[in-house]
Amino acid sequence: MSLSAGAPRVVTLTRSDTGRRLDVVLTRHLADIAASRTTVQRWIEGGLVHVNGGLVARVSARGTAGDAVAVALPPIRARQAPAAEDLALEVVFEDDHLLAVNKPAGLVVHPTYKHRNGTLLNGLLWRARLWPDGQRPSLVNRLDRLTSGLVLVAKTPAVHARLQRSLESGEAEKDYLALTYGRVRHPRGRIELPLVRDAADLRRVAVTRTGLPSVTLFHRLGTAPGPRAGLTLLRCRLITGRMHQIRVHLAARGWPIVGDPVYGEPRWSTISDPDLADTLRAFPRQALHAWRIAVPHPVTRDRTKLEAPLPPDMQSLFTACHLMGLWPERREHRTDPLTPEPRRSRSPEPPARGGRAQSMG
């Protein structure tokens, strides 16, 4: 597919970019124009990106410090910028450099051709209208539309780049709460399954031997009874940040998230308590909440710990399952059950069924 290119934008890679995927690097460097990773991937695959004068067509290509990456921004980027909209946002932290929002389920984070208005970014632009010159909101991390919880927002490109490096380098801790079907036998563990976009449907992710390395740590917080299909509350920590990572990893281990419309299973039908079964069946989205982030502050480098309160729909769900209040209070890192241990030769859990995430409606 050929695309008509517009004015080129040239980015010089830094030391921190060495060895990183080109789509990830460009997404960070082009944060000022709010280019999503999916958009950047389309540009690369469409022949709009050159490295040191040579065409690059693989999104997974790697560069080194000093490489000159030229992006011929297509004319479509010149369309009207996202509009500022007065939307109610739950801001849980803000200073002169960044803020954190507790995103509700159902809110799209960034405008798309299907959702041009009413997104988190539209609301952030309204909030930023009185910010000093040179400041503009850019999303550091993103959540699926049906996932609730913390979204980090940088106010300048420099802060965005520092936060992104912290999230990718392992300096940050990103914890989620997930309610799953199935009994998790071990109190904690590590899921290490390679992930890749499903060739048959690029909106899905699959487990394959040739996928990108992906690691999720889990800590079992509690279980609820259910004939032939228990319910488990898990705290999950992302070591890598792949698309749909937690959802696919848990489903591949036989613990699909309650309400997941893509990777889930209707196991509510096996629960004998009719009220609980109805509650699980009616839950309208995946029971996944981006709960906590701990990250070095991009300016002071002090450890900044952020927490998003559980939304009402998940509070009601957890109450029905008798699982409210089981997540740990703030604690020092040295006592955290998700502090990584020396790597084992194999996962303590049984291997993924079939070597890939199942197609579960």
N, C-alpha and C positions, 0 to 999 in steps of 0.2 A: 504494500500500500504506500503510495506516495502522498506526502503532505506538503503543501506550500509553506515554506519557512518564512518567518519574519526576521526582525533584527536579531543578530546573534548576541548571546550573553556568554561571556567568558569567565570561567571560574578556575582559579589556581588551587590545586589540592595542597593541603597542609600535611604535616607529619601524622596528625591523628586520623587522616583519611587513608593512609597507606594500608593496603590489604583489605579495605572495606568494599562492599558491593557498590557499584556505580549508582544504582538507583537510590540507595540509602544516602550516599554522599550528596548527590544532587538535591534530593529532597530537603536535606538540612541547609545546603547553601542557598537554595531558592525559597527559603522560608518567608522572605519579604513579599513574595508574590503569591504565597499560599498555594504552591504547587503540591498536590498530593502525590504520594508515592505511586499510586496507580497512574496518574497523569504522566509522571516522569517516565514510568515504564513504557507507556504508549509512545512517548517522544523517542526513546531509545530504539524501540522496535520499529518505529516509523522512519528511521534514518535521519533524525534531527540532531544527533549528538556525535561529535568528533573529539577524539583525544589525541593531542599533539598532531593534529591535521589528518588523522586517520579515522575513517568511519568505524563506529562501534555499534553493534546491533544486539549485543547480549546484555540483559539487565544485570546479570551476575558478574560482569567484567570487573576486574579490580585495577586500581590505579596506585600510583606512588606519589610521594611529596614532590611538588614542582610540576606535575603534569598540568597541561593547559586543556581544560575541558570546555568546548564551545557548544552551546545549545542554541539552535535556531528556533527561538520561541515562535510557535505558530500564531497566525493572526487571531485565532479563537481566544487567546489570552487577553486580547485587547477589548473583549466584551465588557459590558458594564460591571464594575466591581460590586461585590456583595454589599447589599444595603444595610445600614445600621437600623436595628429594630429594637424597640423598647420591650424586651422580654424579661420575665422574672428569672433570675439566676440565683442559685444558692452558692454564694462564694464562701468558702471555708478558710481561705487564707489570701492575703494580699499585702504586698509591700511595693517599693518603688521599682522592682525588677520583674516580679512574676506574680501570678495569682493561681489559685486552685479552685475549681468548680466541682460541686457534687452534681453530676449530670443525671437527670432522671431517665428511666427507660422510656423509649419512644422518641427521644430527641436526637435528631441527626446532628453530628458535630460540625459538618462542613457542607456548604451548598453543593448540590449536584444537579444534573439535568432533570431529575425527578423531584428534587427538594431544593428549589431555588431560594426559598424564604423560610423563616421560622426556625433556623438552625442555631446551634450554639454560637457559631462564629458571628451570625447576624446580631445576636444579643451582646456579644463581647465588643463588637464595633460600636454599638450604642454606648456601652459603659466607657469605652476608650475615647469618646469624642472630646473630653476635656483633659486628656492626658497631655503631657508636654510634647513639643515637636520632636519628631524622631522616634516616637513610641507608637507601636501598632501591635495588636494581639496576634500571636501565632501559636498554633497548637503544637505542644511538644509530644504528647501521646494522644492516641485516639481510641475510642471505644465503639463497639458495634452499636447500632441503633437500639437494640433490645437489651443491652448491658448497661447497668447503672454504675455510678461511682465517680472516682477522681479523674479529672482531666487537668493536666498542667498546662499553663498558658504563659508564654514569655512575652515581655513587652518590647524587646529589641532583638534584632538578629543575633547579636553577640551572646545575649543571655540564652536564646534558643539553642545556639550551637553548644554552649557549655552544658546545659541541661541534657541535651541529646547525647553528648559524649558520656555523661555520668550514667545515663540509663543504659547505654550500650556497653560500658566498660565493666559493669558489675559493682560500681560504687553505690548504686541505688538498690533499694528493696521494694518490690512491687507485690503486694499481697492482695488476694481476692478471697471472697467467701463464695462457696458453691454448694448447693444442695443437689445431691446425686441419688439416683437409684442404684441399688447394689450395696453389698456389705464389703467394706474395706477392712481386711483382716489386720493389716499392720498399722501401728499408730502413726507412722510417718514413713516417707519413702521418696524415691526419685523416679520420674518417668523420663526416659531419654529415647525418643522416637523421632526419626527424621521426617520433616514435613515438606510438602510441595503442593502447589496449586494443582487441583484435579484437572487433567487434560480434557476430560469429558464435560466439565462444568467449572469454569474459572472462578465462579462464586464460592466454590467449595475447596476444602483443603483435605489432602489425603496423606496417610503414612506410607512412605516407600523407602526402600534401602538407599535410593539415590537422592533423597530429599536433603534439605538443609538441616544441619544439627539443631536440635531443639530440646530444651531441658525444662521440666517443671518439677518443683518440689511440692510435696503435700504433707499436711498434718491433719490427722483425723481429730475433729473436735467433739464429735458425738454421733450417736446412731439412734434411729427411731425404729420401732418394730413394724413389720409388714410381712404377711405370709408370702414366702417365695420371692419377695422383692423388698429388701430393707431400704431404708433411707439413711444416707450418711451426710453429715455436714463436714465439709473439708475447707481448710485454709490452704490456698495454693499460692506459691511464689514463682513468678516468672524469672528464670535465669536468662533465657532468650525471649525475644518478643515477636514471634511469628503470628501471622494472621490466624485467628480462631484457635490459637495454640492450646489454651486450657480446655476448650470445648472438645477439640479433637483428641487430645491426649487422654482425657478422662473417658470419653466414649470408647477409645481403642482399648482401654483397660477393663471395659465392661461396666463403667460407672457413668452412664450418660447423665447430663445435667437435666434436672426436672424442667420441663417446658421448652427445651431446645427444639426449635422448629426444623432444624437442618440435621443435626447429629443425634437427636433424642430418640427415645422409644416410649410407647404408651404403657409403661409398666403400672400405671395407676389402676389398670383393669385387674391386676392380681391382688390388690389390697382389699381385705375383707371389710374394713371399717368404711361404710358407705360415705360418711361425711368427709373423711380424710381423702378417699378416692375422688370424690367430687371436687374437693379443693385442689388436688393435684391436677386433675383433668382440666379445670378451668383456668389454671395459672397461665397468663397470656404471653409469657416470654421466658427466655432462659433464666433460671434462678442463679444468676452470676452477678456479683457486685465487686467493683474495684474499690477495695476497702481502705488500704493504707499505702502510702509511699513515704519512704525515708530516703533523702537525697542530700548531698552536700549543697549548700546554698551557692548559686553560681557566682556570687560576689564575695560574701564573707567566708565561704567554705564551712560555716557551722553546719552541723547535722540538723536538717529541717525535717520534722516528722509531721505528716499530714494525715488526716483521717476523715473519711466521708461517712456520716451516720447512715445506718441501714434505712432504705426507703420504706414507706408504709406497706407496700404490697409484699415485700419480703418479710417484714416484721409479722404480718398476719400469717404468712405461709409458715414461718419458723414456729410461731406460736401453735398453729394447728398440728405441727409435727413434734411439739414438746422439745424444741431445740433452741429456744431463745436464751441468750445470755451465756452461751458456751464458749465464745471466742475470748482469747486472753486479753488482759489489760496490758497497758504499755509496760515493757520490761527491757532490761538491758540486753544488748545483742548477745552477750556471752551465754545467757540462759534461754535464748530463743530456740524452740524446737526445730525451726527451719534453718538454723545455722548449718551450712553445708558441712558434711563429714567427708573424710577421705573417700575418694571414689571407689566403689566396689566393682568387681568384675562383671556382675550382672544385677539386674533390678531384683529387689525382694518380692516383687509382684509377678504373677504369671505373665508370659509374653503376650503381646498384642494378638488378638484373634485375627488370623488371616494375614497378618503383616501390614494391615492398613485399617484406617477408621472405617467402620461399617457405614453403608448407606442406610440411614435410619429415618427417612422421611422428614 
